[in-house]
């Protein structure tokens, strides 16, 4: 964010130094309008409102073009301010792209976390089902504990009981 503020400060300095030139290459009225636009861009940028800052930069360009058309700014000063605007726009565009990437990364991380949680739930459910299949519990199959009537393979005649 400091680079955006620096770029906006450069733009402001370009506009402010207009009064230092021997011949006015930027009329006071035009300078005031442009400085108000730069302040709006700087404030929005500092507040993290990047779309608002870009919109303010668009308005600054319109004011600059109007000043050139009204001959309130010299062509040389116009090019200097236009270059400063280009630098600020590049910084803002990079910040917008970085914010969008951060948002996409956060969404991807959240989705990966959700997928991991679902996979864990599925694994837990499968493990519970497998455990239930291996240990059916009472009345769920397996050998009958008996009611005492099972006589085995010799028909209930044990050793010495065949008489």
N, C-alpha and C positions, 0 to 999 in steps of 0.2 A: 504494500500500500504506500510506502514511503516513496517509491519511484514514481507512482502516479502523482503524488503531491508535489514532488520535485518537478515533474514535467509541467504540471499546472502552474507551478511557481515560475518556471522559465517563460511560459506563455504570458503570465502576468507581468514579468519583468520586461519582456519585449514590448508590451503595450505601455507600461509605465514610463519607459525611457524615451517615449516619443517627445516629451517636453524638453529633453536634453539636446536635441538636434538644433543646429543653427536656424534652419528653415523648418517651419512646421510640416512634418511629413505625415502627421496624424492630427486631424482636427480634434479639439477638446471634446466636442459633443460625441464624436465617434469613439474617442478613447474612453469616455465615460460609459457608453453603452457596451463596448467590448469588455471593459473591466467588470461590469456587472455580470456579464455572461460568464467570464472566467471565474468570478467568485462563486457563481451558482455551480459550475462544473467542479471546482475545488471542494466545495461543501458537500456536494453529492458523493463525490469520490471518497472523501474522508469518512463519510458516513456509511460507506459500503453499498451505496445505491448506484450501482454501475450503469444500469439502464438509464437512470435519470441523468447521470453524468454524460453519457453518450448523447442523449437528447439535447442536453445543454450545449454540448460541443457542436451539434448540428446547428443549433440556433446561433452560436457564435460565428460559425462559418457564414450563415445567412447575413448576419450583421456586418461581417467583414466584406462580403461581396457587395452589399448595399453601400457601404462606405466607399468602396472603390468606384462603384457606379456614380456616386455623388461627388467624386473627386475629393473626399474627405481624408483619404490616405494615399500616400505616394505608392507607385508600383513597387519600389524597393521595400518599403515597410510592409506592404501587402504580402510580398513573397516571404519576408521574415516571419510574419505572424502566421501565414499559411503553413510554413515549415514547423513552427512551434505547435500548431494545431495537429499536424500530422504525427508528431512525436507523442503528444498527449493521447491521440486516438489509438496509436499503436500500443501504448501502455494499457489503456482501458480495454482494448480488444483482447490483449493478453490476459488481463485480469478476469475478464468475462469467460474466456476459454478455460482458465485455471479453475474458476468457480464451478463451471459446468463439469469439468473433469472430476473435481472433488465430489460433486453431487453424484455423478455417475459411479465413482468409486465407492461412495457410501452406500448407494443403492445395491451395487454388486456385492458388497460385503454383507449387507443385510439379507440379501437373497441367499448367499452362500451359508450364512448362519441358519436361515430357515430350512434350507435343504439338509444341512447337517442334523438339525433337530428332528426333522421328519425321518431321516435315515436311522437315527438312534431309536426313535419310537418304533419304527418297523422292525429293527433288530431285536428290541426288547419284546415286542409282540411275538415274533418268530421264536425267540428263545422260550417264552412262556408256553407257546403251543407245543414245542418240542418236548419240554419238560412234562407237560400234561400227557403227551402221547406215551412217554416212557414210563410214567408212574400213573396208571389210570385211577388209582384210589379204590376204595371199597365199592363193590357193586358195579364196577366198570370193566369187568373181564378179568382175566388172569385165573389162577387156580382157585377153586372153590375151597374155602376154609373147611368145609365139610359140615355135615349134620350128623356125623357119626355113622351113616349108613354106607359109606364107601368101604367096600370089603377088599379092595385091592385086586390083583390079578389071580389070586388063588381062591377068589369067591368067598373070602372071609374065613377060610380054613387056614389057620396058621399052623406052625410046626406042631405037630402032634394033635391036630384037631380034625383029622380026617376020619376018625372012628365014630 
